[in-house]
């Protein structure tokens, strides 16, 4: 980014030469916070919803792995599943913000 300053002068002062200053503007960091947590335990074939916000105000996306699937923020435990459900929250960033560190929570099938 470049900032340029000009001073046109007046009856007492001559015109000042223009001055430019160039500097780098870095993307800001951001974090994700769950505002509605995944349950510690959930019955097989049941669903639950999570919610999270990014400190940047940008939208958070969700993913799943293990003993569950998701559509958006709604997670469904698989029938007769073994293992745990991992809920993942992401925010990829934009021109102003770096990607947020991924945040995960886990749910064990009941």
N, CA, C and O of each residue as an XYZ file, in Angstrom:
440
protein
N       0.855     -1.155      0.000
C       0.000      0.000      0.000
C       0.902      1.218      0.000
O       1.949      1.220      0.648
N       0.503      2.250     -0.721
C       1.260      3.494     -0.780
C       0.380      4.655     -0.332
O      -0.770      4.785     -0.752
N       0.944      5.488      0.526
C       0.278      6.711      0.982
C       1.088      7.874      0.439
O       2.313      7.896      0.557
N       0.404      8.836     -0.151
C       1.086      9.993     -0.702
C       0.554     11.249     -0.017
O      -0.654     11.418      0.153
N       1.488     12.135      0.375
C       1.122     13.394      1.027
C       1.522     14.559      0.130
O       2.608     14.573     -0.449
N       0.628     15.528      0.027
C       0.878     16.738     -0.760
C       0.537     17.963      0.080
O      -0.378     17.937      0.903
N       1.301     19.049     -0.147
C       1.018     20.314      0.535
C       1.096     21.393     -0.541
O       2.174     21.662     -1.071
N      -0.052     22.019     -0.872
C      -0.094     22.930     -2.018
C       0.557     24.298     -1.779
O       0.745     25.055     -2.731
N       0.895     24.619     -0.569
C       1.450     25.944     -0.303
C       0.356     26.987     -0.183
O      -0.825     26.713     -0.400
N       0.785     28.198      0.170
C      -0.155     29.322      0.275
C       0.623     30.615      0.042
O       1.716     30.574     -0.522
N       0.095     31.742      0.456
C       0.754     33.026      0.219
C       2.087     33.132      0.957
O       2.967     33.884      0.538
N       2.242     32.396      2.038
C       3.466     32.466      2.835
C       4.440     31.315      2.579
O       5.638     31.445      2.830
N       3.926     30.194      2.083
C       4.774     29.004      1.927
C       4.721     28.492      0.498
O       3.672     28.514     -0.146
N       5.862     28.033      0.013
C       5.936     27.414     -1.317
C       5.322     26.023     -1.278
O       5.116     25.439     -0.213
N       5.037     25.512     -2.465
C       4.519     24.148     -2.593
C       5.580     23.172     -2.086
O       6.751     23.276     -2.450
N       5.172     22.239     -1.259
C       6.093     21.201     -0.768
C       6.136     20.056     -1.775
O       5.126     19.741     -2.404
N       7.291     19.440     -1.927
C       7.344     18.289     -2.844
C       6.494     17.141     -2.285
O       6.438     16.953     -1.070
N       5.827     16.365     -3.168
C       5.033     15.237     -2.683
C       5.933     14.182     -2.032
O       7.070     13.961     -2.450
N       5.406     13.561     -1.030
C       6.116     12.503     -0.301
C       5.270     11.238     -0.383
O       4.060     11.279     -0.162
N       5.910     10.114     -0.701
C       5.215      8.812     -0.740
C       5.851      7.875      0.265
O       7.065      7.884      0.468
N       5.026      7.080      0.880
C       5.501      6.045      1.803
C       4.802      4.743      1.442
O       3.573      4.691      1.388
N       5.563      3.714      1.201
C       5.005      2.401      0.865
C       5.208      1.460      2.044
O       6.275      1.443      2.658
N       4.194      0.689      2.352
C       4.296     -0.293      3.424
C       3.436     -1.499      3.103
O       2.550     -1.435      2.251
N       3.702     -2.591      3.787
C       2.982     -3.845      3.583
C       1.892     -3.986      4.639
O       2.126     -3.754      5.825
N       0.715     -4.366      4.198
C      -0.389     -4.641      5.112
C      -0.603     -6.154      5.106
O      -0.937     -6.734      4.073
N      -0.412     -6.781      6.246
C      -0.567     -8.233      6.365
C      -1.995     -8.606      6.725
O      -2.731     -7.815      7.315
N      -2.371     -9.821      6.359
C      -3.683    -10.335      6.749
C      -3.703    -10.541      8.265
O      -2.697    -10.912      8.869
N      -4.848    -10.297      8.855
C      -5.026    -10.491     10.293
C      -5.288    -11.961     10.583
O      -5.815    -12.682      9.737
N      -4.922    -12.397     11.767
C      -5.229    -13.764     12.178
C      -6.658    -13.813     12.725
O      -7.250    -12.779     13.034
N      -7.193    -15.010     12.837
C      -8.537    -15.199     13.380
C      -8.587    -16.531     14.113
O      -7.749    -17.407     13.895
N      -9.573    -16.671     14.979
C      -9.790    -17.920     15.715
C     -11.244    -18.341     15.574
O     -12.109    -17.537     15.226
N     -11.498    -19.614     15.851
C     -12.854    -20.170     15.828
C     -13.222    -20.575     17.247
O     -12.418    -21.171     17.964
N     -14.443    -20.245     17.643
C     -14.969    -20.637     18.952
C     -16.302    -21.342     18.759
O     -17.197    -20.818     18.096
N     -16.436    -22.536     19.343
C     -17.732    -23.213     19.319
C     -18.668    -22.489     20.277
O     -18.321    -22.250     21.433
N     -19.853    -22.141     19.793
C     -20.876    -21.517     20.636
C     -21.950    -22.519     21.019
O     -22.713    -22.283     21.956
N     -22.017    -23.633     20.307
C     -22.862    -24.771     20.662
C     -22.022    -26.013     20.407
O     -21.731    -26.353     19.260
N     -21.632    -26.690     21.492
C     -20.716    -27.815     21.417
C     -21.382    -29.093     20.941
O     -22.596    -29.264     21.055
N     -20.561    -29.987     20.405
C     -21.011    -31.347     20.112
C     -21.183    -32.070     21.452
O     -20.422    -31.819     22.387
N     -22.165    -32.957     21.554
C     -22.323    -33.689     22.825
C     -21.168    -34.666     23.023
O     -20.562    -35.129     22.057
N     -20.874    -34.970     24.269
C     -19.811    -35.933     24.559
C     -20.201    -37.326     24.068
O     -19.360    -38.082     23.583
N     -21.492    -37.657     24.202
C     -22.017    -38.974     23.792
C     -23.332    -38.734     23.056
O     -24.126    -37.878     23.447
N     -23.554    -39.508     21.976
C     -24.812    -39.416     21.233
C     -25.230    -40.813     20.790
O     -24.382    -41.603     20.377
N     -26.523    -41.133     20.867
C     -26.996    -42.453     20.433
C     -26.762    -42.665     18.935
O     -26.772    -41.716     18.151
N     -26.552    -43.930     18.556
C     -26.449    -44.269     17.140
C     -27.715    -43.818     16.421
O     -28.812    -43.899     16.973
N     -27.559    -43.346     15.199
C     -28.668    -42.925     14.337
C     -29.385    -41.664     14.840
O     -30.498    -41.370     14.405
N     -28.754    -40.925     15.748
C     -29.339    -39.665     16.215
C     -28.601    -38.500     15.550
O     -27.547    -38.677     14.938
N     -29.174    -37.322     15.684
C     -28.551    -36.122     15.111
C     -28.355    -35.064     16.179
O     -29.067    -35.024     17.183
N     -27.379    -34.216     15.942
C     -27.148    -33.058     16.803
C     -26.622    -31.917     15.938
O     -26.114    -32.122     14.836
N     -26.762    -30.713     16.477
C     -26.325    -29.524     15.751
C     -25.261    -28.806     16.567
O     -25.338    -28.743     17.794
N     -24.264    -28.264     15.869
C     -23.233    -27.455     16.506
C     -23.301    -26.044     15.927
O     -23.952    -25.810     14.909
N     -22.632    -25.122     16.577
C     -22.525    -23.750     16.064
C     -21.146    -23.223     16.456
O     -20.611    -23.567     17.510
N     -20.592    -22.394     15.598
C     -19.286    -21.794     15.871
C     -19.202    -20.443     15.177
O     -19.869    -20.195     14.173
N     -18.373    -19.585     15.731
C     -18.138    -18.277     15.119
C     -16.638    -18.075     14.936
O     -15.825    -18.618     15.684
N     -16.297    -17.290     13.934
C     -14.906    -16.889     13.729
C     -14.746    -15.472     14.268
O     -15.651    -14.648     14.136
N     -13.610    -15.192     14.867
C     -13.379    -13.854     15.425
C     -13.416    -12.774     14.346
O     -13.619    -11.599     14.651
N     -13.220    -13.166     13.096
C     -13.285    -12.223     11.976
C     -14.717    -11.869     11.587
O     -14.950    -10.869     10.909
N     -15.683    -12.696     12.019
C     -17.067    -12.530     11.590
C     -17.372    -13.262     10.301
O     -18.521    -13.270      9.858
N     -16.366    -13.882      9.681
C     -16.584    -14.659      8.456
C     -17.286    -15.972      8.791
O     -17.162    -16.455      9.916
N     -18.024    -16.564      7.842
C     -18.757    -17.802      8.132
C     -17.827    -18.997      8.358
O     -16.772    -19.120      7.736
N     -18.253    -19.860      9.262
C     -17.518    -21.079      9.597
C     -18.154    -22.246      8.849
O     -19.378    -22.324      8.743
N     -17.326    -23.151      8.331
C     -17.842    -24.365      7.690
C     -17.482    -25.560      8.559
O     -16.539    -25.516      9.349
N     -18.265    -26.637      8.394
C     -18.102    -27.818      9.230
C     -17.832    -29.056      8.391
O     -18.259    -29.150      7.240
N     -17.117    -30.002      8.984
C     -16.847    -31.285      8.359
C     -16.922    -32.372      9.410
O     -16.966    -32.098     10.609
N     -16.937    -33.620      8.938
C     -17.039    -34.746      9.868
C     -16.133    -35.873      9.412
O     -15.778    -35.978      8.239
N     -15.772    -36.707     10.364
C     -15.059    -37.943     10.057
C     -15.351    -38.944     11.161
O     -15.780    -38.583     12.257
N     -15.111    -40.197     10.850
C     -15.335    -41.244     11.842
C     -16.773    -41.723     11.846
O     -17.320    -42.054     10.794
N     -17.386    -41.762     13.006
C     -18.684    -42.406     13.221
C     -19.873    -41.498     12.937
O     -20.955    -41.723     13.478
N     -19.698    -40.476     12.101
C     -20.805    -39.578     11.805
C     -20.639    -38.980     10.407
O     -19.585    -39.073      9.779
N     -21.727    -38.367      9.956
C     -21.721    -37.584      8.719
C     -22.351    -36.241      9.052
O     -22.973    -36.078     10.102
N     -22.186    -35.283      8.150
C     -22.823    -33.982      8.405
C     -23.320    -33.361      7.122
O     -22.801    -33.603      6.032
N     -24.354    -32.544      7.295
C     -24.828    -31.619      6.271
C     -24.844    -30.274      6.974
O     -25.701    -30.008      7.817
N     -23.874    -29.419      6.612
C     -23.741    -28.149      7.314
C     -23.395    -28.390      8.768
O     -22.463    -29.133      9.076
N     -24.141    -27.765      9.659
C     -23.874    -27.858     11.099
C     -24.634    -28.983     11.789
O     -24.559    -29.125     13.009
N     -25.381    -29.802     10.999
C     -26.133    -30.921     11.565
C     -25.369    -32.217     11.330
O     -25.023    -32.550     10.196
N     -25.113    -32.936     12.402
C     -24.330    -34.166     12.369
C     -25.228    -35.349     12.717
O     -26.070    -35.255     13.610
N     -25.046    -36.454     12.012
C     -25.821    -37.666     12.254
C     -24.872    -38.798     12.586
O     -23.942    -39.095     11.837
N     -25.125    -39.422     13.725
C     -24.330    -40.576     14.131
C     -24.741    -41.767     13.262
O     -25.925    -41.966     12.990
N     -23.770    -42.545     12.837
C     -24.057    -43.713     12.010
C     -24.675    -44.824     12.852
O     -24.463    -44.894     14.062
N     -25.434    -45.682     12.199
C     -26.041    -46.817     12.874
C     -24.982    -47.862     13.171
O     -24.178    -48.200     12.303
N     -24.977    -48.373     14.386
C     -24.041    -49.432     14.813
C     -22.593    -49.072     14.509
O     -21.829    -49.924     14.057
N     -22.215    -47.854     14.745
C     -20.848    -47.450     14.435
C     -19.919    -47.679     15.619
O     -20.317    -47.616     16.782
N     -18.710    -47.937     15.285
C     -17.651    -48.066     16.273
C     -16.762    -46.835     16.152
O     -16.706    -46.225     15.084
N     -16.092    -46.469     17.183
C     -15.180    -45.333     17.109
C     -15.868    -44.040     17.475
O     -16.988    -44.036     17.986
N     -15.190    -42.949     17.209
C     -15.707    -41.637     17.594
C     -16.068    -40.814     16.365
O     -15.594    -41.068     15.258
N     -16.908    -39.840     16.590
C     -17.282    -38.859     15.573
C     -16.417    -37.621     15.810
O     -16.365    -37.100     16.924
N     -15.749    -37.159     14.778
C     -14.961    -35.938     14.882
C     -15.664    -34.822     14.120
O     -15.934    -34.937     12.925
N     -15.950    -33.752     14.830
C     -16.588    -32.561     14.269
C     -15.474    -31.539     14.027
O     -14.711    -31.217     14.938
N     -15.386    -31.037     12.804
C     -14.325    -30.104     12.439
C     -14.929    -28.770     12.019
O     -15.870    -28.729     11.227
N     -14.382    -27.682     12.553
C     -14.808    -26.325     12.177
C     -13.647    -25.636     11.472
O     -12.516    -25.646     11.957
N     -13.944    -25.035     10.318
C     -12.929    -24.359      9.504
C     -13.400    -22.980      9.076
O     -14.598    -22.725      8.955
N     -12.433    -22.093      8.849
C     -12.698    -20.801      8.218
C     -11.475    -20.510      7.347
O     -10.368    -20.345      7.861
N     -11.674    -20.449      6.038
C     -10.567    -20.387      5.076
C      -9.893    -19.026      4.965
O      -8.820    -18.929      4.371
N     -10.479    -17.986      5.512
C      -9.895    -16.665      5.392
C     -10.309    -15.985      4.099
O     -11.065    -16.540      3.301
N      -9.801    -14.771      3.903
C     -10.078    -14.004      2.681
C      -8.922    -13.029      2.474
O      -7.840    -13.233      3.023
N      -9.132    -11.994      1.705
C      -8.061    -11.035      1.427
C      -7.590    -10.321      2.694
O      -6.449     -9.862      2.755
N      -8.451    -10.223      3.700
C      -8.104     -9.510      4.928
C      -7.687    -10.400      6.084
O      -7.011     -9.941      7.004
N      -8.089    -11.694      6.051
C      -7.834    -12.598      7.171
C      -7.150    -13.874      6.713
O      -7.483    -14.430      5.666
N      -6.194    -14.332      7.504
C      -5.583    -15.635      7.282
C      -6.599    -16.727      7.619
O      -7.585    -16.467      8.308
N      -6.363    -17.932      7.143
C      -7.210    -19.066      7.528
C      -7.095    -19.265      9.036
O      -6.017    -19.132      9.614
N      -8.217    -19.583      9.655
C      -8.213    -19.847     11.094
C      -7.685    -21.254     11.349
O      -7.894    -22.146     10.527
N      -7.010    -21.465     12.467
C      -6.636    -22.836     12.821
C      -7.897    -23.689     12.969
O      -8.885    -23.247     13.555
N      -7.860    -24.901     12.439
C      -8.988    -25.821     12.541
C      -9.257    -26.172     13.987
O      -8.328    -26.384     14.766
N     -10.538    -26.235     14.349
C     -10.936    -26.602     15.710
C     -11.784    -27.871     15.604
O     -12.652    -27.969     14.737
N     -11.533    -28.841     16.486
C     -12.293    -30.089     16.452
C     -12.903    -30.388     17.821
O     -12.411    -29.956     18.864
N     -13.993    -31.146     17.767
C     -14.624    -31.711     18.957
C     -14.974    -33.157     18.619
O     -15.107    -33.509     17.447
N     -15.124    -33.992     19.644
C     -15.443    -35.399     19.400
C     -16.685    -35.818     20.174
O     -16.988    -35.302     21.250
N     -17.397    -36.785     19.576
C     -18.583    -37.382     20.180
C     -18.436    -38.893     20.089
O     -18.072    -39.429     19.042
N     -18.719    -39.571     21.183
C     -18.658    -41.024     21.213
C     -20.051    -41.597     21.017
O     -21.006    -41.116     21.627
N     -20.187    -42.644     20.154
C     -21.509    -43.262     19.978
C     -21.959    -43.938     21.269
O     -21.146    -44.451     22.037
N     -23.264    -43.928     21.489
C     -23.838    -44.549     22.685
C     -24.323    -45.933     22.340
O     -24.844    -46.637     23.205
